[in-house]
Amino acid sequence: MIINNVAYNHSHDPDFYVDRPYGKNDYLLILLKSPAIFTISGKDIAFPENTIYIYDVDTPQYYRAMEGTTFLHDWIHFLFEKDELDFFKSLEIPFNTPIYCSDTINLSFLIKCISSEKYSVNRHKTESVNCFMKLLFYKLSESIQNNEPTVTDSNYELLSTIKNGIYNKPYERKTVEEAARDVRMSVSGFQHLYKKTFGISFVNDMINSRIEYAKWHLIQTDMSIKDISDICGYNNQTHFFRQFKSITKTTPQEYRSLHKK
């Protein structure tokens, strides 16, 4: 296999986006380590961390950071040689289809190994990279065959609409019961599927969306802490302080002092 470029644990600012209407003349594997928005067939879809997406050659590529969050991912631009594409297809790994894996630690470690070898001066780095790439695909195939949920599940688009809603309007107060009703599910079924799909409970994700919204206002505005608490949907400022510190390990005032320029 030919590795054109590879990066491990690559970080970008919240305004990061990729806009390639004609794609690229190689394959692109992305392993998300933060939530992201992908535009597919003209529709924006939120993908959680631990999603893997492999773009086929010359396929339009549109993706960006979730609003207010750092974009973190591993990626590989690569090409197959000889009969390697047949090998890949035999593993039943889909192109242009988001795949959710509950545990990507080993997959990410393999990408780290590929990156290390790619930019090394090791005598057998080409052979080593080929071995790591094949192992990466084997392990990805195993994740799929082990019936881990894929992001293309028939309920995913409904769930992503709920997720997009709480991040786009974190100040709106929505209960689990209301969210479940919106997607015509039982409360227990909704909670189970939401966590299975995104790796986080609906309630905790809603808290995260509010804290991310608060962090942005703390850095970008001079609004008072109380006003920020209010626009983030909190009726009780003490409750806001408690949740903010639980997630960021700092108080809102300390966070502003550390990050505001």
C-alpha positions as CSV (number, residue, x, y, z in Angstrom):
1,M,0.0,0.0,0.0
2,I,1.1,3.5,-0.7
3,I,0.7,6.0,2.2
4,N,0.6,9.5,0.8
5,N,0.1,11.1,4.2
6,V,-0.9,10.1,7.7
7,A,-1.4,11.9,11.1
8,Y,-2.1,10.7,14.6
9,N,-4.0,12.7,17.2
10,H,-4.2,15.7,14.8
11,S,-5.9,18.7,16.4
12,H,-7.7,21.7,14.8
13,D,-9.5,24.8,16.1
14,P,-13.3,24.8,16.2
15,D,-13.5,26.7,12.9
16,F,-11.8,23.8,11.1
17,Y,-13.5,22.4,8.0
18,V,-12.8,20.4,4.8
19,D,-14.5,21.3,1.6
20,R,-13.3,19.1,-1.4
21,P,-16.2,19.0,-3.9
22,Y,-14.2,16.6,-6.1
23,G,-12.5,14.6,-3.4
24,K,-9.0,13.5,-3.8
25,N,-7.2,10.9,-6.1
26,D,-6.6,8.6,-3.1
27,Y,-8.5,7.0,-0.3
28,L,-9.0,8.8,3.0
29,L,-9.5,7.0,6.3
30,I,-10.7,9.2,9.2
31,L,-11.0,8.1,12.9
32,L,-12.8,10.7,14.9
33,K,-11.7,11.5,18.4
34,S,-14.2,14.3,18.8
35,P,-17.8,14.8,17.5
36,A,-18.0,16.2,14.0
37,I,-20.4,17.3,11.3
38,F,-20.3,15.5,7.9
39,T,-22.3,16.7,4.9
40,I,-23.5,13.7,2.9
41,S,-25.8,14.1,-0.1
42,G,-26.4,17.7,0.9
43,K,-27.5,16.8,4.5
44,D,-25.5,17.7,7.6
45,I,-25.2,14.7,10.0
46,A,-23.5,14.7,13.4
47,F,-21.1,11.8,14.0
48,P,-19.8,11.0,17.5
49,E,-16.2,10.4,18.5
50,N,-15.1,6.8,17.7
51,T,-16.7,7.0,14.2
52,I,-14.6,5.8,11.3
53,Y,-15.2,7.0,7.8
54,I,-13.3,5.9,4.6
55,Y,-13.8,8.1,1.6
56,D,-13.5,6.4,-1.8
57,V,-11.3,7.9,-4.5
58,D,-12.7,11.1,-6.1
59,T,-15.6,11.2,-3.6
60,P,-16.7,14.7,-2.4
61,Q,-15.4,15.4,1.1
62,Y,-17.3,17.8,3.4
63,Y,-16.8,17.7,7.1
64,R,-16.1,20.1,9.9
65,A,-15.8,20.5,13.7
66,M,-18.8,20.5,15.9
67,E,-19.6,24.1,16.9
68,G,-17.5,25.2,19.8
69,T,-15.4,22.1,20.0
70,T,-11.8,21.3,19.0
71,F,-11.6,18.9,16.0
72,L,-9.4,15.9,16.9
73,H,-8.8,12.9,14.7
74,D,-6.4,10.4,13.1
75,W,-6.3,10.1,9.3
76,I,-4.5,8.3,6.5
77,H,-4.4,9.2,2.8
78,F,-3.5,5.9,1.0
79,L,-3.7,3.9,-2.3
80,F,-3.9,0.2,-2.9
81,E,-1.4,-1.7,-5.0
82,K,-1.9,-4.8,-7.1
83,D,-4.6,-7.0,-5.6
84,E,-4.9,-5.1,-2.3
85,L,-8.3,-3.7,-3.2
86,D,-9.6,-7.2,-3.5
87,F,-8.2,-8.0,-0.1
88,F,-9.9,-4.9,1.4
89,K,-13.3,-5.8,-0.2
90,S,-13.1,-9.3,1.1
91,L,-13.2,-7.8,4.6
92,E,-16.5,-6.2,3.9
93,I,-15.5,-2.8,5.1
94,P,-17.7,-0.2,3.4
95,F,-16.6,3.0,1.7
96,N,-18.4,6.3,2.2
97,T,-20.3,4.8,5.2
98,P,-19.7,6.0,8.8
99,I,-18.9,3.1,11.2
100,Y,-19.2,3.5,14.9
101,C,-16.7,1.4,17.1
102,S,-17.2,1.4,20.8
103,D,-13.4,0.9,21.4
104,T,-11.0,2.5,18.9
105,I,-7.9,2.5,21.2
106,N,-6.2,-0.4,19.3
107,L,-7.2,1.1,15.9
108,S,-5.7,4.5,16.9
109,F,-2.5,2.8,18.1
110,L,-2.1,1.1,14.8
111,I,-2.4,4.5,13.0
112,K,0.2,5.8,15.4
113,C,2.5,2.9,14.4
114,I,1.9,3.6,10.7
115,S,2.7,7.3,11.1
116,S,5.9,6.5,13.0
117,E,7.1,4.1,10.3
118,K,6.0,6.3,7.4
119,Y,8.3,9.1,8.6
120,S,11.1,7.0,10.0
121,V,14.4,6.0,8.3
122,N,13.9,2.3,9.2
123,R,15.2,-0.1,6.6
124,H,11.9,-2.1,6.4
125,K,9.5,0.7,6.9
126,T,7.5,0.0,3.7
127,E,7.0,-3.6,4.7
128,S,6.1,-2.6,8.3
129,V,3.6,-0.1,7.1
130,N,1.9,-2.7,4.9
131,C,1.7,-5.1,7.9
132,F,0.2,-2.4,10.1
133,M,-2.3,-1.3,7.4
134,K,-3.5,-4.9,6.9
135,L,-3.8,-5.4,10.7
136,L,-5.8,-2.1,10.9
137,F,-8.2,-3.4,8.3
138,Y,-8.5,-6.8,9.9
139,K,-9.3,-5.2,13.3
140,L,-11.8,-2.8,11.7
141,S,-13.5,-5.7,9.9
142,E,-13.7,-7.6,13.2
143,S,-15.4,-4.6,14.9
144,I,-18.0,-4.6,12.1
145,Q,-18.6,-8.3,12.2
146,N,-18.9,-8.3,16.0
147,N,-22.2,-6.5,15.4
148,E,-21.1,-3.2,16.8
149,P,-23.7,-0.6,15.8
150,T,-23.0,1.3,12.6
151,V,-23.9,4.9,12.2
152,T,-26.2,4.0,9.3
153,D,-28.7,2.3,11.6
154,S,-32.2,3.3,10.5
155,N,-32.7,5.3,13.8
156,Y,-29.4,7.2,13.5
157,E,-30.7,10.1,11.5
158,L,-33.5,10.7,14.0
159,L,-31.0,10.5,16.9
160,S,-28.5,12.8,15.2
161,T,-31.4,15.4,14.8
162,I,-31.8,15.3,18.5
163,K,-28.1,15.6,19.1
164,N,-27.7,18.5,16.6
165,G,-30.6,20.2,18.3
166,I,-29.1,20.2,21.8
167,Y,-25.8,21.5,20.5
168,N,-27.3,24.2,18.2
169,K,-29.7,25.3,21.0
170,P,-28.2,24.2,24.3
171,Y,-30.3,26.8,26.1
172,E,-33.5,25.0,25.3
173,R,-34.8,22.8,28.2
174,K,-35.6,19.4,26.8
175,T,-36.4,16.4,29.0
176,V,-35.6,12.8,28.1
177,E,-39.3,12.1,27.8
178,E,-39.7,15.0,25.3
179,A,-36.7,13.8,23.2
180,A,-38.0,10.2,23.2
181,R,-41.4,11.4,22.1
182,D,-39.8,13.4,19.3
183,V,-38.3,10.2,17.8
184,R,-41.3,8.0,18.7
185,M,-39.4,5.8,21.1
186,S,-40.0,4.6,24.6
187,V,-37.9,6.5,27.2
188,S,-35.9,3.4,28.1
189,G,-35.4,2.5,24.4
190,F,-34.3,6.0,23.5
191,Q,-31.8,6.2,26.4
192,H,-30.3,2.9,25.5
193,L,-30.0,3.6,21.8
194,Y,-28.7,7.1,22.3
195,K,-25.8,5.9,24.5
196,K,-25.1,3.0,22.2
197,T,-24.9,5.3,19.2
198,F,-23.0,8.2,20.7
199,G,-21.2,6.7,23.6
200,I,-22.7,9.1,26.1
201,S,-26.2,9.4,27.7
202,F,-28.6,12.0,26.5
203,V,-28.6,13.8,29.8
204,N,-24.8,14.0,30.0
205,D,-24.6,15.1,26.3
206,M,-27.1,17.9,27.0
207,I,-24.9,19.0,30.0
208,N,-21.8,19.0,27.7
209,S,-23.6,21.1,25.1
210,R,-24.5,23.7,27.7
211,I,-21.0,23.8,29.1
212,E,-19.4,24.1,25.6
213,Y,-21.8,27.0,25.0
214,A,-20.8,28.6,28.3
215,K,-17.1,28.2,27.6
216,W,-17.5,30.0,24.2
217,H,-19.3,33.0,25.9
218,L,-16.7,33.1,28.7
219,I,-13.9,33.5,26.2
220,Q,-15.6,35.5,23.4
221,T,-17.8,37.9,25.4
222,D,-17.7,40.1,28.5
223,M,-21.1,38.8,29.7
224,S,-21.5,38.3,33.4
225,I,-21.3,34.8,34.8
226,K,-25.0,35.0,35.9
227,D,-26.1,36.1,32.4
228,I,-24.1,33.3,30.8
229,S,-25.7,30.8,33.3
230,D,-29.1,32.1,32.2
231,I,-28.5,31.9,28.4
232,C,-27.2,28.3,28.9
233,G,-30.6,27.3,30.3
234,Y,-29.8,27.2,34.0
235,N,-32.4,28.4,36.5
236,N,-30.0,28.0,39.3
237,Q,-26.5,29.6,39.2
238,T,-25.2,27.2,41.8
239,H,-26.2,24.3,39.7
240,F,-24.4,25.8,36.7
241,F,-21.2,26.3,38.8
242,R,-21.3,22.7,40.0
243,Q,-21.7,21.2,36.5
244,F,-19.1,23.5,35.0
245,K,-16.5,22.7,37.6
246,S,-17.3,19.0,37.3
247,I,-16.5,19.0,33.6
248,T,-13.8,21.6,33.3
249,K,-12.2,21.2,36.8
250,T,-12.3,25.0,37.1
251,T,-14.9,27.6,38.0
252,P,-16.3,29.8,35.3
253,Q,-14.2,32.7,36.5
254,E,-11.0,30.6,36.5
255,Y,-11.8,29.3,33.0
256,R,-12.3,32.9,31.7
257,S,-9.0,34.0,33.4
258,L,-7.1,31.1,31.9
259,H,-8.4,31.3,28.3
260,K,-9.6,34.9,27.6
261,K,-7.1,36.9,25.6
